[in-house]
C-alpha cells in the first residue's frame, strides 16, 4: 500500500474475500465505509499477538520435537516463534541461532545422528533438508522391520482335493498293513525246540529215579551232560608235550 501499487478499495476487497468465519463477521460489522488502517487496527485488537517478549523467548528456547512430530512440523513451529521474537526485539536475526535451537530441540536419536552435520554445515536450510532425509530413511527402515506377514492363503481346487484324497487313502493303507503285521506276529509265536532227552527228563521216570542218573543236573532242563575224560584237567608238559606231569618232573 505504501508503494501505491493497489488502490485502497482493491486492498479492502482482497481482505474481505480472504476473511472467514469470525474475522468475516468482524469486517461485516465495520460496514462498507472504512479504511484499511481501521480494518488492520480492528483485526490486531481481536486476533493480534498479546504475548510478551519474555513469553515468546521462553517458548522459543523451550521448543522441542514431540515423539510423533515430523521435522517439517517442528521446524515450522520453531520458525514462527523465532519470527515473533525477532519482530518484538527479543533476539537479533541470525540463522545460526535458529539452527542451534532446531538441533537442540530434536528427538534424542535424531540429535545423535545429526551431530556431525550440525558441526560442519552452516546453512540452516541445508541442515533442515539433511534432517528431513534422515527422518525419511529411518521411517522406511522401521516400516520394513514392522511389516506384517501375509496370512496363509487356503486354496481349494479340484487338484488339491484329489491329492488330499489320495493321501488319506495312503495313510489308511499304511495303518492297515501295520495292524496286519502285528496280528501275524501274535499268531505265529516262536516255539523253542526241546530235545528228545530234555523231553524225557520232563516225563515221569518212575519210582526210584534219581536226577544224577543218565547225566541229569539238578535244577536244569538242558538234558544229559557231556561225559568228561580223565585227563581233561591234567597239566601238559611243554617239554615232551604229554599230559599228566609238568616239565621239571618230566622223565624224558
C-alpha positions in Angstrom: 0.0 0.0 0.0 2.9 2.3 0.7 4.1 1.9 -2.9 0.7 2.7 -4.3 0.6 -0.4 -6.4 -3.0 -1.2 -5.5 -5.8 1.2 -4.7 -7.3 1.1 -1.2 -10.6 -0.3 -2.5 -8.7 -3.2 -4.0 -6.9 -4.0 -0.8 -10.1 -3.9 1.2 -11.8 -6.2 -1.3 -8.9 -8.7 -1.0 -9.1 -8.6 2.8 -12.9 -9.2 2.9 -12.6 -12.0 0.3 -9.9 -13.8 2.3 -11.6 -13.4 5.7 -13.6 -16.4 7.0 -15.9 -17.2 10.0 -15.2 -14.8 13.0 -12.9 -12.5 11.0 -15.5 -12.1 8.3 -18.1 -11.2 10.9 -15.8 -8.5 12.3 -15.3 -6.9 8.9 -19.1 -7.1 8.2 -19.8 -5.2 11.4 -17.4 -2.4 10.4 -19.5 -1.5 7.4 -18.6 -0.6 3.9 -17.2 2.9 4.6 -13.9 2.0 6.3 -10.2 2.5 5.7 -7.5 -0.1 5.5 -5.9 1.2 8.7 -9.1 0.9 10.6 -9.5 -2.7 9.4 -6.0 -3.6 10.4 -6.3 -2.0 13.8 -9.6 -3.9 14.4 -8.0 -7.2 13.4 -5.0 -6.6 15.5 -7.1 -5.9 18.6 -9.1 -9.1 18.1 -6.6 -11.6 16.6 -3.2 -10.0 17.2 -0.5 -11.3 19.4 -0.8 -10.3 23.0 2.1 -12.4 24.3 5.0 -10.5 25.8 8.6 -10.7 24.6 9.6 -12.7 27.6 6.8 -15.3 26.9 7.8 -15.6 23.3 11.5 -16.1 24.1 10.7 -18.8 26.7 8.6 -20.7 24.2 11.3 -20.4 21.6 14.1 -21.7 23.7 12.0 -24.5 25.3 10.5 -25.6 22.0 11.2 -29.3 21.3 10.1 -32.0 18.9 7.3 -34.3 20.0 7.6 -38.1 19.7 5.2 -38.3 16.7 6.1 -34.8 15.2 7.8 -34.5 11.9 10.9 -32.3 11.1 8.8 -30.1 8.9 6.1 -29.5 11.5 8.6 -28.9 14.3 10.8 -26.5 12.2 7.7 -24.6 11.1 6.6 -24.1 14.7 10.1 -23.1 15.7 10.5 -20.6 12.9 7.1 -19.0 13.8 8.3 -18.4 17.4 11.7 -17.1 16.0 10.0 -14.5 13.8 7.8 -13.3 16.6 10.9 -12.9 18.9 12.8 -11.0 16.2 9.8 -8.7 15.4 9.5 -7.9 19.1 13.2 -7.2 19.5 13.9 -10.1 21.7 16.7 -11.5 19.6 18.6 -10.5 16.5 18.0 -12.1 13.2 20.7 -14.8 12.9 20.3 -18.2 11.2 22.9 -19.8 13.5 20.6 -19.1 16.4 17.7 -20.8 14.6 19.9 -23.7 13.5 21.1 -24.3 17.1 17.6 -24.3 18.6 16.4 -26.7 15.8 19.3 -29.1 16.6 18.8 -28.9 20.4 15.1 -29.5 20.1 15.4 -32.7 18.1 14.4 -36.1 19.4 17.4 -37.8 21.1 18.0 -40.4 18.4 17.9 -37.8 15.6 20.1 -35.4 17.5 22.8 -38.1 17.9 22.7 -38.9 14.2 22.9 -35.3 13.2 25.7 -34.2 15.5 28.4 -34.2 12.8 26.3 -32.5 10.2 25.4 -29.8 12.7 29.1 -29.0 13.3 30.0 -29.0 9.6 27.0 -27.3 8.0 26.4 -23.5 8.5 23.4 -23.1 6.2 20.1 -23.5 8.1 18.0 -24.7 5.2 20.6 -27.2 4.0 20.8 -28.6 7.6 17.0 -28.9 7.7 16.9 -30.8 4.4 19.5 -33.2 5.8 17.3 -33.8 8.8 14.3 -34.5 6.7 16.2 -37.0 4.6 17.5 -38.8 7.7 13.9 -38.9 9.1 12.6 -40.4 5.9 15.2 -43.1 5.9 14.5 -44.0 9.5 10.8 -44.2 8.8 11.4 -46.6 5.8 13.6 -48.9 7.9 11.0 -49.1 10.7 8.2 -49.8 8.3 10.2 -52.7 6.8 11.0 -54.3 10.1 7.4 -54.0 11.4 5.8 -55.0 8.1 3.1 -57.7 8.9 3.5 -61.0 7.3 0.9 -62.0 4.8 -1.7 -64.6 6.0 -1.6 -68.0 4.5 -4.0 -68.4 1.6 -6.1 -71.6 1.8 -6.7 -72.8 -1.7 -9.4 -75.2 -2.5 -9.1 -76.6 -6.1 -10.2 -79.9 -7.6 -6.5 -80.9 -8.0 -5.8 -80.2 -4.3 -8.9 -82.1 -3.2 -7.7 -85.1 -5.3 -4.3 -85.0 -3.7 -5.7 -84.9 -0.2 -8.0 -87.8 -1.0 -5.1 -89.9 -2.3 -3.0 -89.1 0.8 -5.9 -90.1 3.1 -6.2 -93.4 1.3 -2.4 -94.0 1.5 -2.5 -93.3 5.3 -5.3 -95.8 5.8 -3.5 -98.4 3.8 -0.3 -98.0 5.9 -2.3 -98.3 9.1 -4.0 -101.5 7.8 -0.6 -103.0 6.9 0.7 -102.2 10.4 -2.3 -103.9 12.1 -1.9 -107.0 9.9 1.8 -107.2 10.7 1.1 -107.0 14.4 -1.7 -109.6 14.2 0.5 -112.0 12.2 3.3 -111.8 14.7 0.9 -112.7 17.6 -0.5 -115.7 15.7 3.0 -117.1 14.7 4.6 -117.1 18.1 8.1 -118.8 18.3 8.1 -122.2 20.0 11.6 -123.2 21.2 13.0 -126.6 20.3 13.2 -129.2 23.1 15.5 -132.1 22.5 14.3 -135.7 23.0 16.5 -136.1 26.0 15.1 -133.0 27.6 11.5 -134.1 26.9 12.4 -137.5 28.6 13.7 -135.6 31.5 10.4 -133.7 31.9 8.5 -137.0 31.9 7.9 -139.2 34.9 10.7 -141.8 35.0 9.0 -144.0 37.5 9.6 -144.8 41.1 13.2 -144.8 42.3 14.5 -142.5 39.6 17.3 -140.1 40.7 18.3 -137.0 38.7 22.0 -137.7 38.9 21.5 -140.7 36.7 22.0 -140.5 33.0 23.9 -137.2 33.3 21.0 -135.1 34.6 21.9 -132.0 36.7 19.6 -130.7 39.4 17.7 -127.5 38.6 18.2 -127.6 34.8 16.4 -128.9 31.7 19.4 -128.9 29.4 19.4 -132.7 29.1 22.2 -135.1 29.9 25.6 -133.6 30.5 28.6 -134.4 28.3 31.0 -137.1 29.8 34.4 -135.8 30.6 37.8 -137.6 30.1 40.0 -138.5 33.0 42.8 -136.3 31.5 40.6 -133.2 30.9 42.1 -131.2 33.8 45.6 -132.7 33.8 48.7 -130.5 33.2 50.6 -130.7 30.0 54.4 -130.9 29.9 55.8 -128.3 27.4 59.0 -130.4 27.1 57.5 -133.7 25.8 54.0 -132.5 25.1 52.4 -135.2 27.2 49.7 -134.9 29.8 50.0 -136.0 33.4 53.1 -134.2 34.6 55.0 -130.9 34.3 58.3 -130.1 32.7 60.6 -130.2 35.8 59.2 -133.7 36.6 59.5 -134.9 33.0 61.0 -138.4 32.9 62.4 -137.8 29.4 
